[in-house]
Amino acid sequence: MRRGPIKAALAASGLPAQHPVAMAHTNSESLLGLQHFEEFYLSGGDLYCLVENKLFRIHRYFFERESKFFKAQLAVPATPGRPRIGTADDSAILLDNVRSKDFAKLLWVFYNPKYSLYDASVEDWSTILELAERWEFAEVKNLAVRELEKKDELPDIDRIVLYHKFKVDESYLIPRYAALCERPELLTVEEGLQLGMEVTIALSRARECARNQASSGGRSPSPAGLGNKELTDIIKDHFNIKPVEQSTEPQPPSPGKSDDNGPGAGNKTPGGNGGKSNANGTANGTGANRKSKSGTANGGGGNST
């Protein structure tokens, strides 16, 4: 019996059905309507991924350089008699539990046309943060957090929940915890349920400690009466937040070229610092210009077809 295209891709990969990257799609309805994802099926791409019946053809270099998870998966040698995973449509890496439009948002980080100007919504950055955490794109995760820090419209409660869920350095939350301690109103039942018992109890204890210190100093009996350093020290103590060393990793990926300004849209050509693809389909990678063993920077060129 003839296999559907997704099962054929899984068989060609030589990976087991429960492999963390290549997951089997057993629902027969999911085998229908296999299509190229137009914005990210690039003629110069050398890595093929399959997400929600959408085929992506992108540049392996970004995934090997930026993601510890994918670097390990792509290092798996080919099964004898079968193509190496991710090298063609029929051996595409199968990515489960992710929507194609969300995968495109992650790819936008590498193919952004605005040369280090990342204009996206809170929802988009939250999605990018989730996938960066899942697949260990460390610098993409750092970028997502920095961009979310600029979004004042994200409420403190929602930010705390989001950062905890995707394991963001808790030092980013010190001013958010402080704001909740200083506000006149106590946490509501709904807010407590969102934050969870551990965070809610720590906040209550920090708030009470701050009130006691303020009262003992003859100041206003509220956390707002404390100085910033005093309240910060209380927060660090109750949440057990320790100082972290500054990262010495390279800066996050810089953009390539595209005809669109938003995540997951437009014709894409990778390149760092304004790099453009050459006739051989190679280009500057994200961040600083780099060189591979073969010469010019990795990343590959090519426009979407």
C-alpha positions as CSV (number, residue, x, y, z in Angstrom):
1,M,0.0,0.0,0.0
2,R,1.3,3.4,-0.9
3,R,2.4,5.5,2.0
4,G,1.4,9.2,2.4
5,P,4.1,11.8,2.0
6,I,4.6,12.4,5.7
7,K,5.0,8.7,6.5
8,A,7.4,8.4,3.5
9,A,9.5,11.3,4.9
10,L,9.6,9.6,8.3
11,A,10.7,6.3,6.8
12,A,13.3,8.0,4.7
13,S,14.7,9.6,7.8
14,G,15.5,6.3,9.4
15,L,14.3,7.6,12.8
16,P,11.9,5.9,15.2
17,A,8.3,7.0,15.4
18,Q,8.9,8.7,18.9
19,H,12.1,10.5,17.9
20,P,12.1,14.0,19.5
21,V,12.5,15.7,16.2
22,A,10.8,13.3,13.7
23,M,7.4,12.4,15.2
24,A,5.1,10.2,13.3
25,H,1.8,11.7,12.0
26,T,-0.6,8.9,12.1
27,N,-3.9,10.8,11.4
28,S,-4.7,10.0,7.8
29,E,-6.3,13.5,7.4
30,S,-2.9,15.1,8.2
31,L,-1.5,13.4,5.1
32,L,-3.6,15.5,2.7
33,G,-2.7,18.8,1.1
34,L,1.1,18.7,1.5
35,Q,2.4,22.1,0.3
36,H,5.5,24.2,0.2
37,F,5.4,27.0,2.8
38,E,5.8,29.8,0.2
39,E,7.7,32.4,2.2
40,F,10.2,29.9,3.6
41,Y,10.7,27.4,0.8
42,L,14.0,28.9,-0.4
43,S,15.7,27.8,-3.6
44,G,19.1,28.0,-1.9
45,G,18.0,26.2,1.2
46,D,19.7,23.0,2.3
47,L,17.5,21.9,5.2
48,Y,14.0,20.6,4.8
49,C,11.4,20.6,7.6
50,L,7.8,19.4,7.6
51,V,5.3,21.2,9.9
52,E,1.6,20.8,9.7
53,N,1.7,19.4,6.1
54,K,3.8,22.4,5.1
55,L,7.3,21.9,3.7
56,F,10.0,24.4,4.7
57,R,13.3,24.7,2.8
58,I,15.7,26.8,4.8
59,H,19.4,27.0,5.8
60,R,20.9,24.3,7.9
61,Y,23.7,26.6,9.1
62,F,21.4,28.6,11.4
63,F,20.1,25.5,13.1
64,E,23.5,23.9,13.6
65,R,25.0,27.2,14.8
66,E,22.2,28.5,17.0
67,S,20.5,25.4,18.4
68,K,22.2,22.8,20.6
69,F,19.1,20.6,20.1
70,F,19.1,20.7,16.3
71,K,22.9,20.5,16.1
72,A,22.8,17.1,17.9
73,Q,19.9,15.9,15.8
74,L,21.5,16.9,12.5
75,A,24.7,15.2,13.5
76,V,23.0,11.8,13.4
77,P,24.5,9.8,10.4
78,A,22.3,8.6,7.7
79,T,20.9,5.0,7.8
80,P,22.6,2.9,5.1
81,G,20.6,3.1,1.9
82,R,18.6,6.1,3.0
83,P,19.2,9.9,2.5
84,R,20.4,11.9,5.4
85,I,17.6,13.4,7.4
86,G,16.5,16.9,6.3
87,T,18.3,16.9,2.9
88,A,15.2,16.6,0.6
89,D,11.4,16.8,0.6
90,D,11.1,13.1,1.1
91,S,13.5,13.1,4.1
92,A,12.3,16.3,5.8
93,I,12.6,16.6,9.5
94,L,9.1,16.2,11.0
95,L,8.3,18.8,13.7
96,D,5.3,18.0,15.8
97,N,3.4,20.1,18.4
98,V,4.1,23.3,16.5
99,R,2.0,25.3,14.0
100,S,3.6,26.2,10.7
101,K,2.8,29.9,11.2
102,D,4.6,29.8,14.6
103,F,7.6,28.0,13.1
104,A,7.7,30.9,10.5
105,K,7.9,33.4,13.3
106,L,11.0,31.7,14.6
107,L,12.5,31.7,11.1
108,W,11.7,35.5,10.8
109,V,14.4,36.1,13.4
110,F,17.0,34.9,10.9
111,Y,15.5,36.4,7.8
112,N,14.2,39.7,9.1
113,P,14.7,42.4,6.4
114,K,15.1,45.3,8.9
115,Y,18.7,44.7,9.9
116,S,18.5,44.3,13.6
117,L,15.1,46.2,14.0
118,Y,12.7,43.6,15.2
119,D,9.1,44.9,15.2
120,A,6.8,42.2,16.4
121,S,3.9,41.9,18.9
122,V,3.9,40.5,22.4
123,E,2.2,37.4,21.0
124,D,4.9,36.9,18.4
125,W,7.8,37.3,20.8
126,S,6.1,35.0,23.2
127,T,5.8,32.3,20.5
128,I,9.5,32.9,19.5
129,L,10.5,32.6,23.2
130,E,8.6,29.3,23.5
131,L,10.2,27.7,20.5
132,A,13.7,29.1,21.4
133,E,13.4,27.5,24.8
134,R,12.1,24.2,23.4
135,W,14.9,23.8,20.8
136,E,17.7,25.5,22.8
137,F,18.2,28.5,20.6
138,A,20.0,30.4,23.4
139,E,20.7,33.7,21.6
140,V,17.2,33.8,20.1
141,K,15.8,33.3,23.5
142,N,17.9,36.2,24.8
143,L,16.7,38.4,21.9
144,A,13.0,37.5,22.6
145,V,13.4,38.4,26.3
146,R,15.1,41.7,25.4
147,E,12.3,42.6,23.0
148,L,9.6,41.6,25.5
149,E,11.2,43.8,28.1
150,K,10.4,46.7,25.8
151,K,6.7,45.8,25.8
152,D,5.1,47.9,28.5
153,E,1.7,46.7,27.5
154,L,2.5,43.2,28.9
155,P,1.0,43.1,32.4
156,D,3.3,42.2,35.3
157,I,1.2,39.0,36.2
158,D,1.3,37.8,32.6
159,R,5.0,38.5,32.3
160,I,5.8,36.6,35.4
161,V,3.8,33.6,34.3
162,L,5.4,33.7,30.8
163,Y,9.0,34.0,32.1
164,H,8.5,31.2,34.6
165,K,7.0,28.9,32.0
166,F,10.0,29.3,29.6
167,K,12.7,29.5,32.2
168,V,13.8,33.1,31.8
169,D,16.4,34.4,34.2
170,E,14.4,35.5,37.2
171,S,16.5,38.6,37.8
172,Y,14.3,40.1,35.0
173,L,11.3,39.7,37.3
174,I,12.7,41.6,40.3
175,P,11.0,45.0,39.3
176,R,7.8,43.1,38.5
177,Y,7.7,41.5,41.9
178,A,8.6,44.8,43.5
179,A,5.7,46.5,41.6
180,L,3.2,43.9,43.0
181,C,4.6,44.3,46.5
182,E,4.2,48.1,46.3
183,R,0.7,48.3,44.8
184,P,-2.0,49.1,47.4
185,E,-4.2,46.1,46.4
186,L,-3.5,42.6,47.4
187,L,-3.3,39.8,44.8
188,T,-6.8,38.7,43.6
189,V,-7.8,35.0,43.7
190,E,-7.5,34.9,39.9
191,E,-4.0,36.4,40.0
192,G,-2.9,34.0,42.7
193,L,-4.2,31.0,40.6
194,Q,-2.2,32.4,37.6
195,L,1.0,32.8,39.5
196,G,0.8,29.5,41.4
197,M,1.1,28.8,45.1
198,E,4.9,29.1,45.4
199,V,5.1,32.6,43.8
200,T,2.0,33.8,45.5
201,I,3.3,32.8,49.0
202,A,6.7,34.3,48.3
203,L,5.1,37.6,47.2
204,S,3.0,37.7,50.3
205,R,6.0,37.2,52.6
206,A,8.1,39.7,50.7
207,R,5.3,42.3,50.9
208,E,4.8,41.7,54.7
209,C,8.6,41.9,55.3
210,A,8.8,45.2,53.4
211,R,5.8,46.6,55.4
212,N,7.5,45.6,58.6
213,Q,10.8,47.2,57.6
214,A,9.1,50.4,56.5
215,S,7.2,50.7,59.8
216,S,10.2,50.1,62.0
217,G,12.1,52.9,60.2
218,G,9.3,55.4,61.0
219,R,8.3,55.6,57.4
220,S,5.0,54.9,55.7
221,P,3.9,51.3,56.7
222,S,3.9,50.1,53.1
223,P,6.5,48.6,50.8
224,A,6.4,51.9,48.8
225,G,8.1,53.6,51.8
226,L,11.2,51.6,51.3
227,G,14.1,52.5,49.0
228,N,14.7,50.6,45.8
229,K,17.7,48.7,47.1
230,E,16.0,47.7,50.3
231,L,13.0,46.3,48.4
232,T,15.2,44.7,45.8
233,D,17.1,42.9,48.6
234,I,13.9,41.6,50.1
235,I,12.7,40.3,46.8
236,K,16.0,38.6,46.1
237,D,16.0,37.0,49.5
238,H,12.4,35.7,49.4
239,F,12.7,34.4,45.8
240,N,16.2,33.2,46.3
241,I,17.5,35.1,43.2
242,K,21.2,34.9,42.9
243,P,23.3,37.2,40.6
244,V,24.2,35.7,37.3
245,E,27.4,36.2,35.3
246,Q,27.2,38.3,32.2
247,S,27.0,36.2,29.0
248,T,30.0,36.2,26.7
249,E,28.1,34.5,23.9
250,P,27.9,36.1,20.5
251,Q,25.1,38.6,19.9
252,P,21.8,37.2,18.6
253,P,21.1,36.6,15.0
254,S,21.0,39.7,12.7
255,P,18.5,39.8,9.8
256,G,18.6,38.9,6.2
257,K,16.6,40.3,3.3
258,S,12.9,40.1,2.7
259,D,10.0,41.8,1.0
260,D,7.9,41.9,4.2
261,N,8.3,43.5,7.5
262,G,6.7,41.0,9.9
263,P,7.3,37.6,11.2
264,G,6.9,34.8,8.8
265,A,6.3,36.8,5.6
266,G,8.1,37.9,2.5
267,N,10.9,36.6,0.2
268,K,13.8,35.6,2.3
269,T,17.6,35.7,1.9
270,P,19.8,35.2,4.9
271,G,22.6,37.5,5.7
272,G,24.3,39.2,8.6
273,N,25.0,42.9,8.8
274,G,23.4,43.5,5.5
275,G,25.1,40.5,3.8
276,K,23.7,39.3,0.5
277,S,23.8,35.9,-1.1
278,N,26.2,35.3,-3.9
279,A,26.0,33.2,-7.0
280,N,26.9,30.1,-5.1
281,G,24.0,30.6,-2.6
282,T,26.3,31.5,0.3
283,A,25.9,34.5,2.6
284,N,27.0,36.1,5.8
285,G,25.4,34.3,8.7
286,T,23.6,36.1,11.5
287,G,25.5,38.4,13.8
288,A,29.1,39.1,12.9
289,N,30.5,38.0,9.5
290,R,31.9,34.5,9.8
291,K,33.8,32.1,7.7
292,S,33.4,28.4,7.3
293,K,35.9,25.8,6.2
294,S,34.9,26.2,2.6
295,G,35.4,30.0,2.7
296,T,32.6,32.6,2.8
297,A,30.1,32.7,5.6
298,N,27.5,30.1,6.2
299,G,23.8,30.6,5.9
300,G,23.2,30.3,2.2
301,G,21.3,32.5,-0.2
302,G,18.2,32.1,-2.3
303,N,14.8,33.5,-2.7
304,S,11.6,31.8,-1.9
305,T,9.8,30.1,-4.8
